[in-house]
Amino acid sequence: MKEYIFRGKKISDNRWIEGSLIQWPAGEAQIVVPGREYGKMVAHGVVPESVGIYIGIKGYTGEYETRRENEVKLFDGDIVEARSEGSRGIFIIRYSQQSSPGFFLYPAWQSRKMWSIHGSDIGRSPGDYLDNLCVLGNIHDNPELVKQMKA
């Protein structure tokens, strides 16, 4: 079964939180997480523009050699670095609802090649997908990385 996990920045303290999403007609958004008491849920107001969905694939932080110990969920809006055959690119993970809906790396054309997301569960539990994408930050906390990409 697919996991639907959302991430957003809490209005109260500007920290990231992951859980289920509630979007209200007036534009407000909340992330709901389990409370301290069994069966209780707690809703946290989040900045609507900061909300991103888990893409169902994990990446890593830190060094490539320690990627297995530093796995993280990849979310829409994350800024990642990819390496392949001596090439390197920095991308934003985005969702498109065009003719072929799904998540993609933007800008996809870099270093004279087309890049894409390739999750694999080889050597892992079925459905536990990993791609060798290093998370550098996200578009909300690291606008300087976005500017650097456009330069």
WORA-V975191 format. One record per backbone hydrogen bond with DSSP energy under -1.0 kcal/mol. NH is the residue of the N-H (numbers start at 1). CO is the residue of the C=O. If there is no record, write none. Layout:
nh=NH co=CO
nh=NH co=CO
This chain:
nh=6 co=19
nh=7 co=52
nh=8 co=17
nh=10 co=15
nh=11 co=45
nh=14 co=10
nh=17 co=8
nh=19 co=6
nh=20 co=32
nh=22 co=30
nh=24 co=28
nh=27 co=24
nh=30 co=22
nh=31 co=44
nh=32 co=20
nh=33 co=42
nh=35 co=40
nh=40 co=37
nh=42 co=33
nh=44 co=31
nh=46 co=29
nh=47 co=9
nh=50 co=47
nh=51 co=48
nh=52 co=7
nh=54 co=5
nh=55 co=74
nh=58 co=129
nh=59 co=72
nh=60 co=133
nh=61 co=70
nh=66 co=63
nh=67 co=64
nh=72 co=59
nh=74 co=57
nh=76 co=53
nh=77 co=93
nh=78 co=75
nh=79 co=137
nh=80 co=91
nh=81 co=134
nh=82 co=89
nh=84 co=87
nh=87 co=84
nh=89 co=82
nh=91 co=80
nh=92 co=106
nh=93 co=78
nh=94 co=104
nh=96 co=102
nh=102 co=96
nh=104 co=94
nh=106 co=92
nh=110 co=113
nh=113 co=110
nh=115 co=108
nh=120 co=130
nh=124 co=121
nh=128 co=125
nh=129 co=127
nh=130 co=120
nh=131 co=58
nh=133 co=131
nh=134 co=81
nh=135 co=60
nh=136 co=79
nh=137 co=79
nh=139 co=77
nh=142 co=138
nh=145 co=142
nh=146 co=142
nh=147 co=143
nh=148 co=144
nh=149 co=145
nh=150 co=146
